[in-house]
Amino acid sequence: MAEDHGSRVLRRLLDRCGAAVVDTHARLGDATAIVRKEQLSLVMRTLRDDPELAFDMLTDLTCVDYLGEEPRFEMVYHLYSIAKNQRLRVKARVSEQACEIDTLCPLWASANWMEREVWDLYGVRFTGHPDLRRILLYEEFQGHPLRKDYPKERRQPLVGPNN
Amino acid sequence: MDTRERMEDVREADLHTEHQILNMGPSHPATHGTVKFVIELDGETVVDLDVQVGYLHRGFEKECESGSWYQCIPYTDRLNYNSAILANLGFCMAVEKLLQLETPERCQWLRVMAGELSRLGDHLTRCGAACLELQAMTPFLYGIEARELTWDLQEILCGARVTSNYIRIGGVKHDMPPSFPHAAREMIGKIRALLRDYDAVVTQNRIFVDRLKGTGMLSKEDCIRYAVTGPVLRAAGVPLDVRKDEPYLTYDQIDFDVPVGEVGDNFDRYLVCVEEMHQSLRIVEQCLVKLENLGPGPVNVDDRRVRWPAKGRVFNQMEELIQQFKSVTEGPRVPAGEGYFAIESANGELGFYLVSDGSAVPVKVRCRPPSFINTAPLPLMVRGAMLPDIIPTFDFVNMIGGECDR
């Protein structure tokens, strides 16, 4: 069987910055690279600027809480290359103690709101983010509700200007 | 120097002026969505804009992570309530990816047809409401009348008008009733007539064109930087459509065009949306022909993990009774793993990233909401424009609160 584009992308990534990549796989047809969080910006810049990769869109960015595992959080990025019509998933683990990772705002403007959402709901900080405010919840909200240890039934008062 | 001389000496540049902050929303009559704009104004010119979303946040992901996979489907209905079937479809197909299921052909055609009806309803709402918010009541009523027709069709198909809950994991709720093709053809004719009327009132209308042309521009490069998809991106000249680029269901067997704009202003977005409505009608017609030629067949996969056994067997066979009991009380178990699946919704790429640990409860249900991502560059579109330009720009970005805020 001819090699599909996904594995070519992963091999190219390993050639360019193999030291930053922990693991790769293509389960269910989704090309995936797991990278060290310290080198995330470097890897992402390569993925965007290398003409053979050319991932010009950061389509999605989210976080998963694996409570009980160490490191606890996993950042998940979905990239898309318009020219190559190819998707790639990049993941990086973030621990609860050092709960921060580099922002991708300098590379893709779409990271801005999505990172604010992850900060809001998971409490992962993004170093270098220009405007890290809550986005879906209000400033007075306490805690980060999508963490697995945040009880679903917990209610917080709606805070307005007068109370 | 007397007072008069002093007055003449003061020029406009010396006057003390400051920017004014204007709060617009969260419940503003001219925005069809619950959103707050904090606008910095210099006279009537927008200097900066802060878009504050989140008023309709209902904890979609949190709810999904505490129920079974099937219990997520009604929540997806309430994401983009203008095109509920498309959200159903995106979620179910992502789950099917994890289960590695292939749905029967008849089901796929039904899904395409239902999805296109849904897209049509969404675009009609967008274009209709845009007219209303620009103080044109009549074309709004044409649009809403046509949307009623699409909802009538949805009602015939699945029993509900808005929150349809039609798509199931591994299939659809049921096949279309025998009366459906005839009703659909009749209504397609009526919708085309309404679109003609709408077009005649709006597309050449001087006031409408002036409000839309050259406003809310977003260049191709900026669209890509902001990961904007859907009609807003296509209006900027990028022919990106998941239905064409990564064809799912039976889109590779369907003849339809992807309209693109030239400059990426509101008028281009409007034209792209109108053309997409005509394309959707074309697709629905092709689906009807195909479904009639296919003849009766299964509309659900024959897989015990996700579908209930036939009722007759449940009442007479022990195995099937147990199966039914387990399906109802527990719901399907999805193999451990992760998957991302994207479809082209009315607003752009609607993706679901799912993580399962092999149990009956999802670990993660991430919805990649096109409304949220397309709203982010709104400040870029209106900076330097006049205050009233925010209205048509926001209309054609078409932020749907339910999907944006989840």
HADDOCK unambig.tbl for C-alpha pairs under 7 A between the chains (distance, minus, plus):
assign (segid A and resid 56 and name CA) (segid B and resid 224 and name CA) 6.89 0.50 0.50
assign (segid A and resid 57 and name CA) (segid B and resid 224 and name CA) 5.91 0.50 0.50
assign (segid A and resid 57 and name CA) (segid B and resid 225 and name CA) 6.45 0.50 0.50
assign (segid A and resid 57 and name CA) (segid B and resid 227 and name CA) 5.47 0.50 0.50
assign (segid A and resid 58 and name CA) (segid B and resid 227 and name CA) 6.07 0.50 0.50
assign (segid A and resid 59 and name CA) (segid B and resid 227 and name CA) 5.53 0.50 0.50
assign (segid A and resid 60 and name CA) (segid B and resid 368 and name CA) 6.29 0.50 0.50
assign (segid A and resid 64 and name CA) (segid B and resid 364 and name CA) 6.70 0.50 0.50
assign (segid A and resid 85 and name CA) (segid B and resid 245 and name CA) 6.90 0.50 0.50
assign (segid A and resid 108 and name CA) (segid B and resid 225 and name CA) 5.27 0.50 0.50
assign (segid A and resid 108 and name CA) (segid B and resid 226 and name CA) 6.63 0.50 0.50
assign (segid A and resid 109 and name CA) (segid B and resid 225 and name CA) 5.38 0.50 0.50
assign (segid A and resid 109 and name CA) (segid B and resid 226 and name CA) 5.02 0.50 0.50
assign (segid A and resid 110 and name CA) (segid B and resid 225 and name CA) 6.30 0.50 0.50
assign (segid A and resid 110 and name CA) (segid B and resid 226 and name CA) 4.10 0.50 0.50
assign (segid A and resid 110 and name CA) (segid B and resid 227 and name CA) 5.75 0.50 0.50
assign (segid A and resid 110 and name CA) (segid B and resid 373 and name CA) 6.99 0.50 0.50
assign (segid A and resid 113 and name CA) (segid B and resid 376 and name CA) 6.63 0.50 0.50
assign (segid A and resid 135 and name CA) (segid B and resid 53 and name CA) 6.54 0.50 0.50
assign (segid A and resid 135 and name CA) (segid B and resid 54 and name CA) 6.45 0.50 0.50
assign (segid A and resid 136 and name CA) (segid B and resid 53 and name CA) 6.12 0.50 0.50
assign (segid A and resid 136 and name CA) (segid B and resid 54 and name CA) 3.89 0.50 0.50
assign (segid A and resid 136 and name CA) (segid B and resid 57 and name CA) 6.30 0.50 0.50
assign (segid A and resid 136 and name CA) (segid B and resid 405 and name CA) 6.30 0.50 0.50
assign (segid A and resid 137 and name CA) (segid B and resid 54 and name CA) 6.09 0.50 0.50
assign (segid A and resid 146 and name CA) (segid B and resid 62 and name CA) 6.07 0.50 0.50
